[in-house]
């Protein structure tokens, strides 16, 4: 025999899982301190500057 399932409970559980996954994504995106954001921005700037300094320029004919 098949298991009896309460569809209302299944719907609510699915909605709860969806909300939790969205909240987790928002925590990853927005849950950082100002100092962490500044440090990441500075690291990205240093890396870009370093790569730009190592770029070879094309030879002029």
N, CA, C and O atoms as a Tripos MOL2 file, in Angstrom:
@<TRIPOS>MOLECULE
protein
  244   243    61     0     0
PROTEIN
NO_CHARGES

@<TRIPOS>ATOM
      1 N           0.8400   -1.1790    0.0000 N.3       1 UNK1
      2 CA          0.0000    0.0000    0.0000 C.3       1 UNK1
      3 C           0.8870    1.2450    0.0000 C.2       1 UNK1
      4 O           2.0230    1.2360    0.4740 O.2       1 UNK1
      5 N           0.3450    2.2600   -0.5250 N.am      2 UNK2
      6 CA          1.0630    3.5310   -0.5860 C.3       2 UNK2
      7 C           0.9250    4.2710    0.7350 C.2       2 UNK2
      8 O          -0.0360    4.0880    1.4820 O.2       2 UNK2
      9 N           1.8960    5.0950    0.9910 N.am      3 UNK3
     10 CA          1.8760    5.8900    2.2200 C.3       3 UNK3
     11 C           0.9240    7.0690    2.0410 C.2       3 UNK3
     12 O           0.9190    7.7120    0.9910 O.2       3 UNK3
     13 N           0.1360    7.3460    3.0440 N.am      4 UNK4
     14 CA         -0.7970    8.4640    2.9930 C.3       4 UNK4
     15 C          -0.0140    9.7510    3.2620 C.2       4 UNK4
     16 O           0.7590    9.8340    4.2160 O.2       4 UNK4
     17 N          -0.2270   10.7540    2.4030 N.am      5 UNK5
     18 CA          0.5220   12.0030    2.4790 C.3       5 UNK5
     19 C          -0.4540   13.1510    2.6360 C.2       5 UNK5
     20 O          -1.4440   13.2460    1.9100 O.2       5 UNK5
     21 N          -0.1670   14.0180    3.5870 N.am      6 UNK6
     22 CA         -0.9590   15.2220    3.7760 C.3       6 UNK6
     23 C          -0.3960   16.2890    2.8310 C.2       6 UNK6
     24 O           0.7040   16.7970    3.0520 O.2       6 UNK6
     25 N          -1.1480   16.6280    1.7810 N.am      7 UNK7
     26 CA         -0.6520   17.5400    0.7590 C.3       7 UNK7
     27 C          -0.3990   18.9430    1.3080 C.2       7 UNK7
     28 O           0.5250   19.6260    0.8670 O.2       7 UNK7
     29 N          -1.2020   19.3650    2.2530 N.am      8 UNK8
     30 CA         -1.0020   20.6850    2.8450 C.3       8 UNK8
     31 C           0.3470   20.7430    3.5460 C.2       8 UNK8
     32 O           1.0790   21.7240    3.4150 O.2       8 UNK8
     33 N           0.6770   19.6900    4.2940 N.am      9 UNK9
     34 CA          1.9560   19.6450    5.0030 C.3       9 UNK9
     35 C           3.1280   19.6040    4.0180 C.2       9 UNK9
     36 O           4.1580   20.2380    4.2500 O.2       9 UNK9
     37 N           2.9740   18.8680    2.9330 N.am     10 UNK10
     38 CA          4.0260   18.7860    1.9130 C.3      10 UNK10
     39 C           4.2520   20.1570    1.2890 C.2      10 UNK10
     40 O           5.3930   20.5710    1.0870 O.2      10 UNK10
     41 N           3.1600   20.8610    0.9820 N.am     11 UNK11
     42 CA          3.2690   22.2010    0.4040 C.3      11 UNK11
     43 C           3.9790   23.1460    1.3620 C.2      11 UNK11
     44 O           4.8580   23.9020    0.9510 O.2      11 UNK11
     45 N           3.6050   23.1080    2.6270 N.am     12 UNK12
     46 CA          4.2240   23.9870    3.6240 C.3      12 UNK12
     47 C           5.7020   23.6540    3.8080 C.2      12 UNK12
     48 O           6.5240   24.5610    3.9480 O.2      12 UNK12
     49 N           6.0520   22.3700    3.8110 N.am     13 UNK13
     50 CA          7.4520   21.9680    3.9410 C.3      13 UNK13
     51 C           8.2780   22.4510    2.7540 C.2      13 UNK13
     52 O           9.4120   22.9010    2.9210 O.2      13 UNK13
     53 N           7.7040   22.3570    1.5580 N.am     14 UNK14
     54 CA          8.4170   22.8280    0.3690 C.3      14 UNK14
     55 C           8.6100   24.3340    0.4370 C.2      14 UNK14
     56 O           9.6920   24.8230    0.1120 O.2      14 UNK14
     57 N           7.6000   25.0780    0.8460 N.am     15 UNK15
     58 CA          7.7210   26.5240    0.9730 C.3      15 UNK15
     59 C           8.7720   26.8920    2.0150 C.2      15 UNK15
     60 O           9.5350   27.8380    1.8230 O.2      15 UNK15
     61 N           8.8120   26.1510    3.1100 N.am     16 UNK16
     62 CA          9.7990   26.4020    4.1580 C.3      16 UNK16
     63 C          11.2140   26.1670    3.6320 C.2      16 UNK16
     64 O          12.1160   26.9580    3.9070 O.2      16 UNK16
     65 N          11.4130   25.0870    2.8790 N.am     17 UNK17
     66 CA         12.7380   24.8020    2.3040 C.3      17 UNK17
     67 C          13.1480   25.8950    1.3240 C.2      17 UNK17
     68 O          14.3100   26.3000    1.2920 O.2      17 UNK17
     69 N          12.1910   26.3770    0.5180 N.am     18 UNK18
     70 CA         12.4890   27.4450   -0.4390 C.3      18 UNK18
     71 C          12.9000   28.7210    0.2830 C.2      18 UNK18
     72 O          13.8640   29.3770   -0.1130 O.2      18 UNK18
     73 N          12.1770   29.0760    1.3370 N.am     19 UNK19
     74 CA         12.5180   30.2810    2.1020 C.3      19 UNK19
     75 C          13.8880   30.1560    2.7490 C.2      19 UNK19
     76 O          14.6590   31.1150    2.7720 O.2      19 UNK19
     77 N          14.1940   28.9610    3.2780 N.am     20 UNK20
     78 CA         15.4870   28.7520    3.9180 C.3      20 UNK20
     79 C          16.6300   28.8530    2.9140 C.2      20 UNK20
     80 O          17.6780   29.4160    3.2300 O.2      20 UNK20
     81 N          16.4460   28.3210    1.7210 N.am     21 UNK21
     82 CA         17.5140   28.4050    0.7230 C.3      21 UNK21
     83 C          17.7070   29.8460    0.2600 C.2      21 UNK21
     84 O          18.8380   30.2710    0.0220 O.2      21 UNK21
     85 N          16.6270   30.5960    0.1300 N.am     22 UNK22
     86 CA         16.7430   32.0050   -0.2490 C.3      22 UNK22
     87 C          17.4280   32.8040    0.8530 C.2      22 UNK22
     88 O          18.2500   33.6750    0.5700 O.2      22 UNK22
     89 N          17.0930   32.5110    2.1060 N.am     23 UNK23
     90 CA         17.7250   33.2000    3.2290 C.3      23 UNK23
     91 C          19.2170   32.8920    3.2790 C.2      23 UNK23
     92 O          20.0220   33.7740    3.5770 O.2      23 UNK23
     93 N          19.5880   31.6590    2.9910 N.am     24 UNK24
     94 CA         21.0050   31.2920    2.9820 C.3      24 UNK24
     95 C          21.7470   32.0590    1.8950 C.2      24 UNK24
     96 O          22.8590   32.5380    2.1180 O.2      24 UNK24
     97 N          21.1350   32.1750    0.7200 N.am     25 UNK25
     98 CA         21.7610   32.9230   -0.3700 C.3      25 UNK25
     99 C          21.9230   34.3920    0.0140 C.2      25 UNK25
    100 O          22.9550   34.9950   -0.2790 O.2      25 UNK25
    101 N          20.9250   34.9670    0.6600 N.am     26 UNK26
    102 CA         21.0100   36.3670    1.0860 C.3      26 UNK26
    103 C          22.0770   36.5480    2.1620 C.2      26 UNK26
    104 O          22.7730   37.5630    2.1830 O.2      26 UNK26
    105 N          22.2080   35.5740    3.0500 N.am     27 UNK27
    106 CA         23.2620   35.6760    4.0710 C.3      27 UNK27
    107 C          24.6310   35.6750    3.4220 C.2      27 UNK27
    108 O          25.5210   36.4090    3.8510 O.2      27 UNK27
    109 N          24.8100   34.8660    2.3980 N.am     28 UNK28
    110 CA         26.0920   34.8230    1.7040 C.3      28 UNK28
    111 C          26.3680   36.1370    0.9810 C.2      28 UNK28
    112 O          27.5050   36.6080    0.9520 O.2      28 UNK28
    113 N          25.3280   36.7250    0.4000 N.am     29 UNK29
    114 CA         25.5180   37.9330   -0.3950 C.3      29 UNK29
    115 C          25.6480   39.1840    0.4550 C.2      29 UNK29
    116 O          26.4950   40.0310    0.1700 O.2      29 UNK29
    117 N          24.8330   39.3230    1.4890 N.am     30 UNK30
    118 CA         24.7670   40.5720    2.2280 C.3      30 UNK30
    119 C          25.3010   40.4840    3.6560 C.2      30 UNK30
    120 O          25.3930   41.5100    4.3290 O.2      30 UNK30
    121 N          25.6500   39.3090    4.1320 N.am     31 UNK31
    122 CA         26.0010   39.1420    5.5310 C.3      31 UNK31
    123 C          27.4610   39.3570    5.8410 C.2      31 UNK31
    124 O          28.0280   38.6210    6.6490 O.2      31 UNK31
    125 N          28.0920   40.3480    5.2220 N.am     32 UNK32
    126 CA         29.5030   40.6090    5.4800 C.3      32 UNK32
    127 C          29.6570   41.9800    6.1170 C.2      32 UNK32
    128 O          28.8420   42.8770    5.9020 O.2      32 UNK32
    129 N          30.7090   42.1250    6.8990 N.am     33 UNK33
    130 CA         30.9510   43.4120    7.5500 C.3      33 UNK33
    131 C          31.5700   44.3810    6.5520 C.2      33 UNK33
    132 O          32.0350   43.9850    5.4830 O.2      33 UNK33
    133 N          31.5650   45.6380    6.9170 N.am     34 UNK34
    134 CA         32.1380   46.6600    6.0560 C.3      34 UNK34
    135 C          33.6350   46.4210    5.8620 C.2      34 UNK34
    136 O          34.1600   46.6120    4.7660 O.2      34 UNK34
    137 N          34.3100   46.0090    6.9130 N.am     35 UNK35
    138 CA         35.7500   45.7430    6.8350 C.3      35 UNK35
    139 C          36.0410   44.6010    5.8560 C.2      35 UNK35
    140 O          37.0120   44.6640    5.1020 O.2      35 UNK35
    141 N          35.2070   43.5630    5.8640 N.am     36 UNK36
    142 CA         35.3980   42.4500    4.9310 C.3      36 UNK36
    143 C          35.1960   42.9020    3.4950 C.2      36 UNK36
    144 O          35.9410   42.4920    2.6050 O.2      36 UNK36
    145 N          34.2010   43.7370    3.2630 N.am     37 UNK37
    146 CA         33.9560   44.2460    1.9180 C.3      37 UNK37
    147 C          35.1280   45.0830    1.4270 C.2      37 UNK37
    148 O          35.5560   44.9460    0.2810 O.2      37 UNK37
    149 N          35.6530   45.9610    2.3030 N.am     38 UNK38
    150 CA         36.7800   46.8140    1.9270 C.3      38 UNK38
    151 C          38.0210   45.9720    1.6650 C.2      38 UNK38
    152 O          38.7530   46.2380    0.7120 O.2      38 UNK38
    153 N          38.2680   44.9660    2.4880 N.am     39 UNK39
    154 CA         39.4290   44.1000    2.3080 C.3      39 UNK39
    155 C          39.3380   43.3520    0.9800 C.2      39 UNK39
    156 O          40.3390   43.2320    0.2740 O.2      39 UNK39
    157 N          38.1700   42.8530    0.6330 N.am     40 UNK40
    158 CA         37.9920   42.1510   -0.6380 C.3      40 UNK40
    159 C          38.2030   43.0990   -1.8220 C.2      40 UNK40
    160 O          38.8210   42.7270   -2.8190 O.2      40 UNK40
    161 N          37.6920   44.3070   -1.7050 N.am     41 UNK41
    162 CA         37.8490   45.2840   -2.7790 C.3      41 UNK41
    163 C          39.3180   45.6520   -2.9550 C.2      41 UNK41
    164 O          39.7960   45.7620   -4.0840 O.2      41 UNK41
    165 N          40.0380   45.8420   -1.8530 N.am     42 UNK42
    166 CA         41.4630   46.1630   -1.9240 C.3      42 UNK42
    167 C          42.2600   45.0170   -2.5360 C.2      42 UNK42
    168 O          43.1610   45.2480   -3.3420 O.2      42 UNK42
    169 N          41.9350   43.7860   -2.1580 N.am     43 UNK43
    170 CA         42.6370   42.6270   -2.7160 C.3      43 UNK43
    171 C          42.3910   42.5290   -4.2190 C.2      43 UNK43
    172 O          43.3120   42.2230   -4.9760 O.2      43 UNK43
    173 N          41.1820   42.7800   -4.6530 N.am     44 UNK44
    174 CA         40.8640   42.7320   -6.0770 C.3      44 UNK44
    175 C          41.6230   43.8200   -6.8310 C.2      44 UNK44
    176 O          42.1320   43.5780   -7.9260 O.2      44 UNK44
    177 N          41.7010   45.0200   -6.2500 N.am     45 UNK45
    178 CA         42.4240   46.1230   -6.8730 C.3      45 UNK45
    179 C          43.9070   45.7940   -6.9920 C.2      45 UNK45
    180 O          44.5150   46.0460   -8.0320 O.2      45 UNK45
    181 N          44.4970   45.2320   -5.9310 N.am     46 UNK46
    182 CA         45.9160   44.8680   -5.9710 C.3      46 UNK46
    183 C          46.1740   43.8040   -7.0320 C.2      46 UNK46
    184 O          47.1580   43.8900   -7.7660 O.2      46 UNK46
    185 N          45.3130   42.8160   -7.1190 N.am     47 UNK47
    186 CA         45.4830   41.7550   -8.1030 C.3      47 UNK47
    187 C          45.3720   42.3050   -9.5170 C.2      47 UNK47
    188 O          46.1650   41.9390  -10.3850 O.2      47 UNK47
    189 N          44.4110   43.1710   -9.7600 N.am     48 UNK48
    190 CA         44.2420   43.7550  -11.0860 C.3      48 UNK48
    191 C          45.4470   44.6010  -11.4560 C.2      48 UNK48
    192 O          45.9350   44.5370  -12.5850 O.2      48 UNK48
    193 N          45.9300   45.3990  -10.5010 N.am     49 UNK49
    194 CA         47.0870   46.2480  -10.7450 C.3      49 UNK49
    195 C          48.3220   45.3950  -11.0480 C.2      49 UNK49
    196 O          49.1150   45.7320  -11.9260 O.2      49 UNK49
    197 N          48.4770   44.3020  -10.3220 N.am     50 UNK50
    198 CA         49.6120   43.4120  -10.5340 C.3      50 UNK50
    199 C          49.5630   42.7890  -11.9240 C.2      50 UNK50
    200 O          50.5840   42.7260  -12.6090 O.2      50 UNK50
    201 N          48.4010   42.3340  -12.3450 N.am     51 UNK51
    202 CA         48.2660   41.7360  -13.6730 C.3      51 UNK51
    203 C          48.4770   42.7670  -14.7790 C.2      51 UNK51
    204 O          49.0820   42.4540  -15.8040 O.2      51 UNK51
    205 N          47.9890   43.9790  -14.5860 N.am     52 UNK52
    206 CA         48.1690   45.0220  -15.5930 C.3      52 UNK52
    207 C          49.6420   45.3780  -15.7410 C.2      52 UNK52
    208 O          50.0970   45.6910  -16.8410 O.2      52 UNK52
    209 N          50.3860   45.3350  -14.6530 N.am     53 UNK53
    210 CA         51.8100   45.6480  -14.7050 C.3      53 UNK53
    211 C          52.6190   44.5790  -15.4120 C.2      53 UNK53
    212 O          53.7120   44.8670  -15.9000 O.2      53 UNK53
    213 N          52.1190   43.3580  -15.4820 N.am     54 UNK54
    214 CA         52.8330   42.2490  -16.1150 C.3      54 UNK54
    215 C          52.4070   42.0120  -17.5550 C.2      54 UNK54
    216 O          52.8860   41.0800  -18.2020 O.2      54 UNK54
    217 N          51.5160   42.8450  -18.0540 N.am     55 UNK55
    218 CA         50.9990   42.6630  -19.4060 C.3      55 UNK55
    219 C          52.0690   43.0560  -20.4170 C.2      55 UNK55
    220 O          52.7080   44.0990  -20.2800 O.2      55 UNK55
    221 N          52.2580   42.2290  -21.4180 N.am     56 UNK56
    222 CA         53.2010   42.5300  -22.4860 C.3      56 UNK56
    223 C          52.5320   43.4370  -23.4930 C.2      56 UNK56
    224 O          51.3670   43.2540  -23.8450 O.2      56 UNK56
    225 N          53.2860   44.4150  -23.9500 N.am     57 UNK57
    226 CA         52.7390   45.3330  -24.9350 C.3      57 UNK57
    227 C          53.1400   44.8470  -26.3260 C.2      57 UNK57
    228 O          54.2370   44.3180  -26.5060 O.2      57 UNK57
    229 N          52.2740   45.0200  -27.2920 N.am     58 UNK58
    230 CA         52.6000   44.5620  -28.6540 C.3      58 UNK58
    231 C          53.7700   45.3550  -29.2410 C.2      58 UNK58
    232 O          53.9360   46.5370  -28.9410 O.2      58 UNK58
    233 N          54.5830   44.6980  -30.0840 N.am     59 UNK59
    234 CA         55.7100   45.3530  -30.7330 C.3      59 UNK59
    235 C          55.1990   46.3280  -31.7840 C.2      59 UNK59
    236 O          54.2000   46.0720  -32.4570 O.2      59 UNK59
    237 N          55.8900   47.4330  -31.9110 N.am     60 UNK60
    238 CA         55.5050   48.4170  -32.9390 C.3      60 UNK60
    239 C          56.3240   48.1440  -34.1900 C.2      60 UNK60
    240 O          57.5380   47.9660  -34.0920 O.2      60 UNK60
    241 N          55.6880   48.1040  -35.3890 N.am     61 UNK61
    242 CA         56.4310   47.7990  -36.6360 C.3      61 UNK61
    243 C          57.2880   48.9390  -37.1240 C.2      61 UNK61
    244 O          57.9560   48.8140  -38.1510 O.2      61 UNK61
@<TRIPOS>BOND
     1     1     2 1
     2     2     3 1
     3     3     4 2
     4     3     5 am
     5     5     6 1
     6     6     7 1
     7     7     8 2
     8     7     9 am
     9     9    10 1
    10    10    11 1
    11    11    12 2
    12    11    13 am
    13    13    14 1
    14    14    15 1
    15    15    16 2
    16    15    17 am
    17    17    18 1
    18    18    19 1
    19    19    20 2
    20    19    21 am
    21    21    22 1
    22    22    23 1
    23    23    24 2
    24    23    25 am
    25    25    26 1
    26    26    27 1
    27    27    28 2
    28    27    29 am
    29    29    30 1
    30    30    31 1
    31    31    32 2
    32    31    33 am
    33    33    34 1
    34    34    35 1
    35    35    36 2
    36    35    37 am
    37    37    38 1
    38    38    39 1
    39    39    40 2
    40    39    41 am
    41    41    42 1
    42    42    43 1
    43    43    44 2
    44    43    45 am
    45    45    46 1
    46    46    47 1
    47    47    48 2
    48    47    49 am
    49    49    50 1
    50    50    51 1
    51    51    52 2
    52    51    53 am
    53    53    54 1
    54    54    55 1
    55    55    56 2
    56    55    57 am
    57    57    58 1
    58    58    59 1
    59    59    60 2
    60    59    61 am
    61    61    62 1
    62    62    63 1
    63    63    64 2
    64    63    65 am
    65    65    66 1
    66    66    67 1
    67    67    68 2
    68    67    69 am
    69    69    70 1
    70    70    71 1
    71    71    72 2
    72    71    73 am
    73    73    74 1
    74    74    75 1
    75    75    76 2
    76    75    77 am
    77    77    78 1
    78    78    79 1
    79    79    80 2
    80    79    81 am
    81    81    82 1
    82    82    83 1
    83    83    84 2
    84    83    85 am
    85    85    86 1
    86    86    87 1
    87    87    88 2
    88    87    89 am
    89    89    90 1
    90    90    91 1
    91    91    92 2
    92    91    93 am
    93    93    94 1
    94    94    95 1
    95    95    96 2
    96    95    97 am
    97    97    98 1
    98    98    99 1
    99    99   100 2
   100    99   101 am
   101   101   102 1
   102   102   103 1
   103   103   104 2
   104   103   105 am
   105   105   106 1
   106   106   107 1
   107   107   108 2
   108   107   109 am
   109   109   110 1
   110   110   111 1
   111   111   112 2
   112   111   113 am
   113   113   114 1
   114   114   115 1
   115   115   116 2
   116   115   117 am
   117   117   118 1
   118   118   119 1
   119   119   120 2
   120   119   121 am
   121   121   122 1
   122   122   123 1
   123   123   124 2
   124   123   125 am
   125   125   126 1
   126   126   127 1
   127   127   128 2
   128   127   129 am
   129   129   130 1
   130   130   131 1
   131   131   132 2
   132   131   133 am
   133   133   134 1
   134   134   135 1
   135   135   136 2
   136   135   137 am
   137   137   138 1
   138   138   139 1
   139   139   140 2
   140   139   141 am
   141   141   142 1
   142   142   143 1
   143   143   144 2
   144   143   145 am
   145   145   146 1
   146   146   147 1
   147   147   148 2
   148   147   149 am
   149   149   150 1
   150   150   151 1
   151   151   152 2
   152   151   153 am
   153   153   154 1
   154   154   155 1
   155   155   156 2
   156   155   157 am
   157   157   158 1
   158   158   159 1
   159   159   160 2
   160   159   161 am
   161   161   162 1
   162   162   163 1
   163   163   164 2
   164   163   165 am
   165   165   166 1
   166   166   167 1
   167   167   168 2
   168   167   169 am
   169   169   170 1
   170   170   171 1
   171   171   172 2
   172   171   173 am
   173   173   174 1
   174   174   175 1
   175   175   176 2
   176   175   177 am
   177   177   178 1
   178   178   179 1
   179   179   180 2
   180   179   181 am
   181   181   182 1
   182   182   183 1
   183   183   184 2
   184   183   185 am
   185   185   186 1
   186   186   187 1
   187   187   188 2
   188   187   189 am
   189   189   190 1
   190   190   191 1
   191   191   192 2
   192   191   193 am
   193   193   194 1
   194   194   195 1
   195   195   196 2
   196   195   197 am
   197   197   198 1
   198   198   199 1
   199   199   200 2
   200   199   201 am
   201   201   202 1
   202   202   203 1
   203   203   204 2
   204   203   205 am
   205   205   206 1
   206   206   207 1
   207   207   208 2
   208   207   209 am
   209   209   210 1
   210   210   211 1
   211   211   212 2
   212   211   213 am
   213   213   214 1
   214   214   215 1
   215   215   216 2
   216   215   217 am
   217   217   218 1
   218   218   219 1
   219   219   220 2
   220   219   221 am
   221   221   222 1
   222   222   223 1
   223   223   224 2
   224   223   225 am
   225   225   226 1
   226   226   227 1
   227   227   228 2
   228   227   229 am
   229   229   230 1
   230   230   231 1
   231   231   232 2
   232   231   233 am
   233   233   234 1
   234   234   235 1
   235   235   236 2
   236   235   237 am
   237   237   238 1
   238   238   239 1
   239   239   240 2
   240   239   241 am
   241   241   242 1
   242   242   243 1
   243   243   244 2
@<TRIPOS>SUBSTRUCTURE
     1 UNK1         2 RESIDUE 1 A UNK
     2 UNK2         6 RESIDUE 1 A UNK
     3 UNK3        10 RESIDUE 1 A UNK
     4 UNK4        14 RESIDUE 1 A UNK
     5 UNK5        18 RESIDUE 1 A UNK
     6 UNK6        22 RESIDUE 1 A UNK
     7 UNK7        26 RESIDUE 1 A UNK
     8 UNK8        30 RESIDUE 1 A UNK
     9 UNK9        34 RESIDUE 1 A UNK
    10 UNK10       38 RESIDUE 1 A UNK
    11 UNK11       42 RESIDUE 1 A UNK
    12 UNK12       46 RESIDUE 1 A UNK
    13 UNK13       50 RESIDUE 1 A UNK
    14 UNK14       54 RESIDUE 1 A UNK
    15 UNK15       58 RESIDUE 1 A UNK
    16 UNK16       62 RESIDUE 1 A UNK
    17 UNK17       66 RESIDUE 1 A UNK
    18 UNK18       70 RESIDUE 1 A UNK
    19 UNK19       74 RESIDUE 1 A UNK
    20 UNK20       78 RESIDUE 1 A UNK
    21 UNK21       82 RESIDUE 1 A UNK
    22 UNK22       86 RESIDUE 1 A UNK
    23 UNK23       90 RESIDUE 1 A UNK
    24 UNK24       94 RESIDUE 1 A UNK
    25 UNK25       98 RESIDUE 1 A UNK
    26 UNK26      102 RESIDUE 1 A UNK
    27 UNK27      106 RESIDUE 1 A UNK
    28 UNK28      110 RESIDUE 1 A UNK
    29 UNK29      114 RESIDUE 1 A UNK
    30 UNK30      118 RESIDUE 1 A UNK
    31 UNK31      122 RESIDUE 1 A UNK
    32 UNK32      126 RESIDUE 1 A UNK
    33 UNK33      130 RESIDUE 1 A UNK
    34 UNK34      134 RESIDUE 1 A UNK
    35 UNK35      138 RESIDUE 1 A UNK
    36 UNK36      142 RESIDUE 1 A UNK
    37 UNK37      146 RESIDUE 1 A UNK
    38 UNK38      150 RESIDUE 1 A UNK
    39 UNK39      154 RESIDUE 1 A UNK
    40 UNK40      158 RESIDUE 1 A UNK
    41 UNK41      162 RESIDUE 1 A UNK
    42 UNK42      166 RESIDUE 1 A UNK
    43 UNK43      170 RESIDUE 1 A UNK
    44 UNK44      174 RESIDUE 1 A UNK
    45 UNK45      178 RESIDUE 1 A UNK
    46 UNK46      182 RESIDUE 1 A UNK
    47 UNK47      186 RESIDUE 1 A UNK
    48 UNK48      190 RESIDUE 1 A UNK
    49 UNK49      194 RESIDUE 1 A UNK
    50 UNK50      198 RESIDUE 1 A UNK
    51 UNK51      202 RESIDUE 1 A UNK
    52 UNK52      206 RESIDUE 1 A UNK
    53 UNK53      210 RESIDUE 1 A UNK
    54 UNK54      214 RESIDUE 1 A UNK
    55 UNK55      218 RESIDUE 1 A UNK
    56 UNK56      222 RESIDUE 1 A UNK
    57 UNK57      226 RESIDUE 1 A UNK
    58 UNK58      230 RESIDUE 1 A UNK
    59 UNK59      234 RESIDUE 1 A UNK
    60 UNK60      238 RESIDUE 1 A UNK
    61 UNK61      242 RESIDUE 1 A UNK
